[in-house]
Amino acid sequence: MIAGTLRSKLLWIFLLGTIVPIAAVVWVAESLLEQSLSYSTTAQVDWLSKLLERTGREYYQASRELLRQDALTGASAGTRYRSSDRAAWPPEVRAFAETDETETFRASGGSGERLTYMLRDGSDVLVFERPLRVVSMGQISSAIRGARGSVEEARYRDLRRGFLYTIVLITLGIWVAS
């Protein structure tokens, strides 16, 4: 009877003597991991990509308004596509003419370096263009996609959880082996 209680007391002392340091090691490791991963730029890239997206949208809207104003005031010379020559129209002008829209804007060119404004004038179509001088819409879209992809990849990996589980499993493995 005395041996049984001594054995259970020793077992409790062993458990407390090993579990408390293990819990401290896991807590310190998790704290250090959290601190080291806080230097990660994922949050900054996320914020920057959203800012870039908003800036690109505002740049596109401002360019649209400038082109619309230039077209309506006559400051920009447009190209008139007459309905009598419809067969010779470029495909994008024909596609616009087949819609019910009275006007439309499109980023055009290989990488969206021009802004095109199409305006219906009876059965004719007027087309005005303006170069996007600072940066093309294709470059902005590509940068946003790249940044958003980096953020999503970092979230997918979730390093904090992976490292924490690894630390806990290794610690438990060592404890069980001891």
Salt bridges, closest charged atoms under 4 A:
GLU34 OE2 - ARG160 NE 3.00
ASP46 OD2 - LYS50 NZ 3.58
ASP46 OD1 - ARG148 NH1 2.31
ASP46 OD2 - ARG155 NH2 3.06
GLU53 OE2 - ARG57 NH2 3.35
GLU65 OE2 - ARG68 NH1 2.52
ASP70 OD2 - ARG130 NH2 2.40
GLU103 OE2 - ARG68 NH2 2.52
ASP121 OD2 - ARG80 NH1 2.82
ASP124 OD2 - ARG80 NH1 3.21
ASP124 OD2 - ARG82 NH1 3.55
GLU129 OE1 - ARG114 NE 3.34
GLU152 OE2 - ARG148 NH2 3.80
GLU152 OE2 - ARG155 NH1 3.46
GLU153 OE2 - ARG157 NH2 2.20
ASP158 OD2 - ARG161 NH2 2.81
